[in-house]
Amino acid sequence: MVQGGTDTRPESGRIDVLYSLRMYPAFRVLFGTTLTTNAAFWMWSLLIGWLALLLTDSPFFVGLTGFLNGIPMLIVSLPAGVLIDRVDRRAVLLLAQIVVALVTVVLVVFLWFDWLRPWQLLLAAFLSGTGMAFVFATRSALVANLVGREALANAVALTSTAQNAPRIVGPAMAGPLVGAIGLTGAFTVCAVFQVVSVIITARLPRVVPAGRGGTFWRSFVEGLETVWRREHLLALMALAALPTLLIFPYTNFLPVFARDELGLGATGLGILMALNGIGAVVGSVTVAARRSIGESPRVLVISVLAFALTVFAFAHAPAAWLAGVFLLLAGGAGAVYMASTNTLLQLAVDDNIRGRVLSVYLLTWGLLPVGTLPAGAIADAWGAPLAVTVLTLAAIVAIVLVALRFPVLRHPTLAPERAQAATRVR
C-alpha cells in the first residue's frame, strides 16, 4: 500500500466514523495493537501510582514515579524520530513493545516474590517509559503510511480513540481487580495485555521510510530545523508544550485526590479515571466524524483552554460525583486537543521527515515530568489541589499569550505547504 491518495471528502463535511477501519486492513491491525497496548498502559498508570503510594505513603514519591516514567520521552524522542525515518518502522514498534512487555512481566515476578523495593519501582517506571516513548513515536508515524490522505484526519482520530477507550476499561477494571485478586494479580493482567499487543504488532506490514540519506546527526538536525523554520509547525509545537507541562501533571495525582481529598479507594480511583476516559473517547469520536474539527487551529486553541478550565474545576470539586463530571469534560477537551494537534502536524509534513517532526511533538510530552516533579513538591507541602491550581492558572495565561504570538492559531483552517511523499510498504 502506498501512503497518499485523492482527497474526495468535503473539507467541512461529515465522514463515516469507521472509514479508515473499513478501507485499510493494515490500519485495523495498528488499531488493534493500539487498543491492547493502551489498555495495559492505562492500567499501569493507575496501578503504578497506587503502588507508589502504598510503598512510601508519599505524594512526592508518586510524583517522582511519574517523573521517571515520563522523562524518557524527553530523552529519546528526537533520536527515535531519526531512527523511524531511517529503518523499518514495524521493526522499531515491535522491539519497543517487547521491551515494555518484559519490564511489566519482571515487575510482576518481583511482586509475586515480595522482592520489590521503591528504587526498583522507579527503575521499572523509567524503563517502561523508555519503551513507550518509542511506541508512541513510531505509531504516530505509521498512521499516515497505512491510510490514504483522504482518511488521515479520520485515522488519527480513530487512533486517539483506541488510545483513550482503554482508559474506560483499563482503570475501571484495575480497581476491582485489586480488590478481587490483589495488586500483584492486577499487574499480571496488565502484563498479559502487553504480551498480546506484541503478538498483534507482529502482523503489521513492513514500512520502509523514504528519508534514509545522510548521517544520523544531519538527520537529527534537519528535523529541528524544519520545525524552527516553519511558522505553523512552531506555533503547533509551542501550544502543544503547554498542556503537557502545566495541565497533564494532574493525572499523576489522581491517587492522591481519590484517597486524601475525596475519600475513595482503588475502585473509586478506577471509576474517576474511567469517566475521564469516557470523555476522551467522546472527544476523539467527534473529531473522527468531522474533519473540520481536527483540522482547525481555532478549535485547537479553544479545546486547550477548555481542558485547563475543567481540570481547575476538578481540583476544587467538593464531592466525588462533581469531580467525576469535571474529569469527564476534561477528558473530552484533552482528546480534541491531542487529535487536532496530531492531525494538523501529519497534514503539514511529507513522509521523509514525518518521524522527526512528530518526535519533536512527542518531545513536548517529555515536559510532563518537568511539571510533575515541582507539582509533587507543592502537593507534599500544601496539598494536591493547590498544586493543580497553580499549574492550570499558569496554563491559561500561557495559552492566551501563545495564541496572540502566532496569528495562525486563530484561523479556522491551516493551509501549509503539503508535499506528501510516497512511502514503500511491503
C-alpha positions in Angstrom: 0.0 0.0 0.0 1.2 3.5 -0.8 0.5 6.3 1.6 -1.3 9.2 0.0 -4.4 9.4 -2.2 -7.0 11.6 -3.7 -8.9 13.9 -1.4 -12.5 13.1 -2.2 -14.2 14.2 1.1 -15.7 17.6 1.6 -13.4 19.7 3.9 -16.1 20.5 6.4 -18.5 17.6 5.9 -19.1 14.6 8.0 -17.3 11.3 7.3 -18.1 7.7 8.3 -16.5 7.3 11.7 -15.2 3.9 10.9 -14.0 4.8 7.3 -10.3 4.0 7.9 -11.0 0.7 9.6 -13.3 -0.4 6.8 -11.0 0.7 3.9 -7.5 -0.2 5.2 -6.7 -3.7 6.7 -3.2 -2.7 7.9 -4.7 0.2 9.8 -7.1 -2.3 11.5 -4.0 -4.2 12.8 -2.5 -1.0 14.1 -5.8 -0.1 15.7 -5.9 -3.5 17.5 -2.4 -3.2 18.9 -3.1 0.3 20.0 -6.1 -0.9 21.9 -4.3 -3.6 23.8 -1.1 -1.6 24.4 -3.1 1.3 25.9 -5.3 -1.0 27.9 -2.1 -2.1 29.6 -0.7 1.4 29.7 -3.8 2.9 31.5 -3.9 0.0 33.9 -0.2 0.6 34.5 -0.7 4.3 35.1 -3.3 3.6 37.8 -1.5 0.6 39.4 2.0 2.1 39.5 0.7 5.3 41.2 -1.3 3.3 43.7 1.7 1.0 44.3 4.0 4.0 44.8 1.6 5.5 47.4 1.3 2.2 49.2 5.1 1.6 49.3 6.0 5.1 50.6 2.8 6.9 51.7 4.4 10.0 50.0 2.7 12.2 47.3 6.2 13.3 46.4 7.2 9.7 45.6 4.1 9.4 43.5 5.2 12.5 41.6 8.8 11.1 41.3 7.4 7.8 39.9 5.5 9.8 37.3 8.6 11.9 36.6 10.8 8.8 35.8 8.0 7.2 33.8 7.8 10.4 31.6 11.3 11.7 31.4 12.4 9.1 28.7 10.0 11.0 26.3 12.3 14.0 26.8 15.5 12.0 26.3 14.8 9.6 23.5 12.1 11.2 21.4 14.4 13.0 19.0 16.8 10.1 18.4 13.7 7.9 18.0 12.4 10.2 15.3 15.6 9.9 13.3 15.6 6.1 13.7 12.0 5.7 12.5 12.8 7.8 9.4 15.7 5.5 8.5 14.7 1.9 9.3 11.6 -0.3 9.1 9.0 1.3 11.4 7.3 -2.0 12.1 10.5 -3.4 13.5 11.0 -0.4 15.8 7.5 -0.7 17.1 7.7 -4.4 17.7 11.0 -4.1 19.6 9.8 -1.3 21.7 6.6 -3.2 22.7 8.7 -6.3 23.6 10.8 -4.1 26.0 7.6 -2.8 27.7 6.2 -6.3 28.0 9.4 -7.6 29.5 9.5 -4.8 32.1 5.9 -5.5 33.1 6.5 -9.2 33.4 9.6 -8.7 35.6 7.7 -6.3 37.9 5.0 -9.0 38.3 7.7 -11.5 39.3 9.2 -9.2 41.9 5.7 -8.6 43.3 4.9 -12.3 43.5 8.1 -13.0 45.4 7.9 -9.8 47.5 11.2 -8.6 46.2 10.1 -5.1 45.1 11.6 -2.1 46.7 10.9 1.6 46.0 14.0 2.1 43.9 13.1 -0.9 41.8 9.7 0.6 41.1 11.4 3.8 39.9 13.7 1.8 37.6 10.7 -0.1 36.2 8.9 3.2 35.6 11.9 4.6 33.7 12.4 1.5 31.5 8.7 1.2 30.7 8.6 4.9 29.9 11.6 4.5 27.5 9.8 1.7 25.6 6.6 3.6 25.4 8.4 6.7 24.0 9.4 4.6 21.0 5.9 3.1 20.8 4.2 6.5 20.7 6.6 8.0 18.2 6.6 5.1 15.8 2.8 4.5 16.0 2.1 8.2 15.2 4.4 8.0 12.1 2.8 4.7 10.9 -0.7 6.1 10.7 0.0 8.1 7.6 1.7 5.1 6.0 -1.3 2.8 6.3 -4.1 5.0 5.1 -4.7 7.4 2.2 -4.6 11.2 2.6 -8.4 11.4 2.4 -8.6 9.3 5.5 -5.8 10.8 7.5 -7.8 13.0 9.9 -10.2 10.1 10.5 -7.4 7.6 11.1 -5.6 10.0 13.5 -8.8 10.5 15.5 -9.6 6.7 15.5 -6.0 6.1 16.8 -6.7 8.6 19.5 -10.0 6.7 20.2 -8.0 3.5 20.5 -5.6 5.2 22.9 -8.4 6.6 25.0 -11.1 3.9 25.0 -8.9 1.7 27.3 -9.0 4.5 29.8 -12.6 3.4 30.4 -12.0 -0.3 30.6 -8.4 -0.4 32.0 -8.8 1.8 35.1 -12.3 0.6 35.8 -11.1 -3.0 35.6 -7.9 -2.3 37.6 -9.7 -1.1 40.7 -12.0 -4.1 41.1 -9.1 -6.4 40.2 -7.0 -5.0 43.0 -9.9 -5.7 45.4 -10.5 -9.2 43.9 -7.1 -10.6 43.2 -4.7 -8.1 44.7 -2.3 -5.6 43.3 0.0 -8.4 42.0 -2.8 -10.1 40.2 -3.9 -6.8 38.6 -0.3 -6.2 37.4 -0.4 -9.8 35.9 -3.4 -8.9 33.8 -1.6 -5.8 32.7 1.4 -7.9 31.6 -1.0 -10.2 29.6 -2.3 -7.2 27.7 1.3 -6.2 26.8 2.2 -9.7 25.5 -1.0 -9.8 23.4 0.0 -6.4 21.9 3.3 -7.8 20.9 1.6 -10.7 19.1 -0.7 -8.3 17.2 2.1 -5.9 16.3 4.0 -8.7 14.6 1.2 -8.9 11.9 1.8 -5.3 10.7 3.4 -4.9 7.2 7.0 -3.6 6.8 7.1 0.1 6.4 10.3 1.4 4.8 10.6 5.2 5.2 11.8 7.4 2.4 14.2 9.6 4.4 17.3 7.4 4.9 20.0 9.5 3.4 22.7 11.5 5.2 24.4 11.0 8.5 22.5 10.3 11.7 23.5 13.7 13.1 22.4 15.6 9.9 19.1 13.9 10.0 18.7 14.8 13.7 19.4 18.5 13.0 17.1 18.5 9.9 14.1 17.7 12.0 14.7 20.5 14.4 15.4 23.0 11.5 12.2 22.0 9.8 10.1 22.9 12.9 12.0 26.1 13.6 11.7 27.5 10.1 8.0 26.8 9.5 5.8 29.2 11.4 2.8 26.9 11.5 4.8 24.0 12.9 6.5 26.2 15.5 3.1 27.5 16.6 1.7 24.0 17.0 4.7 22.8 19.0 4.6 25.9 21.3 0.9 25.3 22.0 1.4 21.5 22.4 4.0 22.1 25.1 1.7 24.0 27.5 -0.9 21.3 28.4 1.9 18.7 28.9 3.9 21.0 31.2 1.1 22.6 33.1 -2.2 20.6 32.8 -1.5 16.9 32.4 0.5 16.5 35.6 -2.9 16.3 37.4 -3.2 12.7 36.2 -0.3 11.7 38.4 -2.1 13.0 41.4 -5.4 11.2 40.9 -4.5 8.6 43.5 -3.9 11.5 46.0 -7.1 13.2 45.1 -9.0 9.9 45.3 -7.7 8.9 48.7 -7.0 12.1 50.5 -9.4 14.7 49.0 -12.5 12.6 48.0 -12.2 9.6 50.4 -12.1 7.0 47.7 -10.2 3.7 47.4 -8.7 1.9 44.4 -12.2 1.2 43.0 -13.2 4.8 43.2 -10.0 5.9 41.6 -10.7 3.5 38.7 -14.1 5.0 38.3 -12.7 8.5 38.2 -10.2 7.5 35.5 -12.8 5.7 33.6 -15.0 8.8 33.5 -12.0 10.7 32.2 -11.6 8.1 29.5 -15.3 8.2 28.5 -14.9 11.9 27.9 -11.8 11.3 25.9 -13.5 8.7 23.7 -16.4 11.1 23.0 -13.9 13.8 22.1 -11.9 11.5 19.8 -15.0 10.1 18.0 -16.2 13.7 17.5 -13.0 14.5 15.7 -13.2 11.3 13.7 -16.7 12.1 12.5 -16.0 15.7 11.5 -12.7 16.6 9.7 -13.3 20.4 10.2 -12.7 20.0 13.9 -9.4 18.1 13.6 -8.1 20.4 11.0 -8.9 23.8 12.7 -6.3 25.7 14.7 -9.0 27.8 16.2 -10.8 24.7 17.6 -7.4 23.5 18.9 -6.9 26.7 21.0 -10.5 26.6 22.3 -10.1 22.9 23.3 -6.8 23.6 25.2 -8.4 26.4 27.2 -11.4 24.2 28.0 -9.0 21.5 29.1 -7.3 23.8 31.6 -10.6 25.2 32.9 -12.1 21.8 33.6 -9.0 20.5 35.3 -9.0 23.6 37.5 -12.7 22.9 38.4 -11.9 19.3 39.2 -9.2 20.3 41.7 -11.8 22.3 43.6 -14.8 19.9 43.3 -16.3 19.4 46.8 -17.8 16.0 46.1 -16.7 12.8 44.3 -19.6 12.9 41.7 -18.8 16.5 40.7 -15.1 15.7 40.4 -16.2 12.9 38.1 -18.2 15.3 35.9 -15.3 17.6 35.6 -12.9 14.7 34.7 -15.4 13.6 32.0 -15.3 17.1 30.5 -11.6 17.3 30.8 -11.2 14.0 29.0 -13.2 15.3 26.1 -11.4 18.6 25.8 -8.0 16.9 26.1 -8.8 14.4 23.4 -10.0 17.0 20.9 -6.7 18.9 21.6 -4.5 15.9 21.1 -6.3 14.6 17.9 -6.3 18.1 16.4 -2.6 18.7 17.1 -1.6 15.3 15.6 -3.8 15.8 12.5 -2.5 19.3 11.8 1.1 18.1 12.1 0.5 15.0 9.9 -1.0 17.1 7.2 1.8 19.7 7.3 4.8 17.4 6.6 5.9 14.9 4.0 6.8 11.3 4.9 10.6 11.5 4.6 10.7 13.8 7.6 7.4 12.8 9.3 9.1 10.8 12.1 11.4 13.6 13.1 8.7 16.2 13.2 6.4 14.0 15.2 9.3 13.2 17.5 9.6 16.9 18.2 5.9 16.9 19.1 6.4 13.9 21.3 9.4 15.7 22.9 6.8 18.2 24.3 5.4 15.2 26.1 8.7 14.9 27.8 7.8 18.1 29.6 5.3 16.2 31.7 7.8 15.2 34.4 9.2 18.7 34.4 5.8 19.9 35.5 5.1 16.8 37.7 8.1 17.0 39.9 7.6 20.5 41.2 3.9 19.9 41.4 4.7 16.9 43.6 6.7 19.1 45.9 3.9 21.6 46.2 1.4 18.8 46.8 3.6 17.3 49.5 3.8 20.7 51.3 0.4 22.3 50.7 -1.8 19.7 49.1 -2.6 18.4 45.6 -5.5 20.9 44.9 -3.1 23.9 45.3 -0.5 22.3 43.1 -3.1 21.7 40.3 -4.5 25.2 40.7 -1.1 26.9 40.3 -0.3 24.9 37.1 -3.7 25.3 35.4 -3.9 29.1 36.1 -0.3 29.4 34.6 -1.5 27.3 31.6 -4.5 29.6 30.9 -2.2 32.7 30.8 0.4 31.0 28.7 -2.2 29.6 26.1 -3.6 33.1 25.6 0.0 34.5 25.1 0.9 31.8 22.5 -2.4 32.4 20.6 -1.6 36.1 20.5 2.0 35.5 19.4 1.0 33.1 16.5 -1.9 34.5 14.5 -2.1 31.2 12.5 -3.6 29.6 15.6 -6.6 31.9 15.5 -7.6 30.9 11.9 -10.4 28.4 11.2 -8.2 26.4 8.9 -4.5 25.7 8.4 -3.1 25.7 4.9 0.6 24.9 5.0 2.6 23.5 2.1 1.7 19.9 1.7 4.3 17.8 0.0 3.2 14.3 0.6 5.9 11.8 -0.4 5.0 8.2 -1.2 6.3 5.6 1.3 7.0 2.0 0.3 5.2 -0.6 2.4 6.0 -4.2 1.9 
